[in-house]
Structure formats: structure tokens, C-alpha cells
Amino acid sequence: MSQPDMPTPPWERPRKRQATARIPLTQERIVDAAFVVLDRDGYDGLSMRQVAAELKVAVSALYAHVSGKDELLHLMYRRLFEGADLPDPDPDNWQEQVKQFARDGRTRLLRHRDMARISMGQIPFTPDLLPYVEKLLAIFRAAGLPDRVVAIAGDMISTYMDGFTLEESMWQERYREAGDGSWDRMREEFQKYFESLPPQRFPNMVALADLMVDESNDYRFELGLEIIVRGLASYLPEK
């Protein structure tokens, strides 16, 4: 039997829905979302539309904080240098300082998929990055390298770092596409291929077949870096 005069119990009363607090859109959040898209979809899949979808906002909302994709890529590149610093020049230890600069740069680039492609398209001589470039040049000059060498040495190191890391990322992409492919399996296939080449036409490749693909990327990077730094050191004036 119904009780029309009975009050509604509090647990049966409709509850008011609390409005979800909206997080303000900022340049920082946009860059964060861009890295999410980059890691998931790669450089070719990175677009303002995809970043907006990741943030669940209209594309037009992004343009209040970022002028377009070019500025977004620059902001992502600049993010790489947050917290990074170079030590004061140490003439007796300059070679190791330069090597560590390259190692740290490679580590930063490898944190995100295809970041090397973004890095190679950026110009480091922007106001926010100039102090970083200045300190690298100071290390070279304090070591005693001629100015004509110093003027291109930093760019040469950065180009090696970017190019090596880009190749790494390209092979990582091929691993993903291969599905069950692994470096050990691919290395074995490459080695067999080089060994199978006609030795009369390719005597050096056949002789080096077991070495050309045998070493890790870390070893290859360090050896290339050693070659470059030794070359720079050859320009030091004789004491």
C-alpha cells in the first residue's frame, strides 16, 4: 500500500551532479600531449588535430597558445634542454666533456620516438638556447682549438649525434613493423648476406662481415665519437 504523505527518504532523493572541473589549457599541456602523440604515432602522425584530440579540445583552442605546428616542434625541441647544463670549461678534460655532451644529447633524443627528426629540423641559435651553445664553444676554445675549427666543431658534434640517433630510431621502427623481428635475428641475416657476397668483387665486405653488424649501438656511437674528438685534438697547437 502506497504512503502518499510519507516524505522521500534522503537516500532516494536525486543527487545533484557535480560539474567536472576543467583543467585550463596551457602551452605546457599542449607540449605534453604532443609528446604522447609522437610516441604513439610517430613524426608523420603528429599534427595539431591529433594533439587537440588527445586533449579533447577543438583544434582552434590550441592556437591561443601555439601559433602552429612549427612552433609546436620548436617547443618540443626546447623541452629537451630543460634541466640540461654544461660544466665550466676544463682544458685538461675537454675531450671527455665533449663526449659527455654528445652522450647526454643522444640520451635525450632517445627518450621520444622520432625526436631526432625534429631535432634535425630545428635551429639551435634561438635566444633560449644560445647560452647552451655558448658554453659548448667555451669548452672548445679553452682547450686551445683554433677559432676556425671551433666555429664548426659544435655543429659537427650535434650533426653526428642527430644523424646517429635518427638511424637508431629508423631501425627501431623497422623492428616494430617486423613484429617478431629482433636485432639478433636481423644481425645474423645481415652477416650471412655479407658473407655470401662474391669475394672477388667485395673482398673487404666479406672479410669484415662478422664485425660490420656485430657491435651494439652504444659501442658504435662511442667509437664514432672517439674518432671525431681525436680528429679535433689533432688541430691543437703543438706544445
Buried (B, 14 or more C-beta within 10 A) or exposed (E): EEEEEEEEEEEEEEEEEEEEEEEEBEBEBBBBBBBBBBBEBBBEEBBBEBBBBBBEBEBEEBEEBBEEBEEBBBBBBBBBBEEEEBEEBEEEEBBEBBBBBBBBBBEBBBEBBBBBBBBBEBEBEEEEBEEBBEBBBBBBBBBBBEEEBBEEBBEEBBEBBBEBBBEBBEEBBEEEEEEEEEEEEBBEEBBEEBEEEEEEEBEEBBEEBEEBBEEEBEEBBBEBBEEBBEEBBEBEEEE
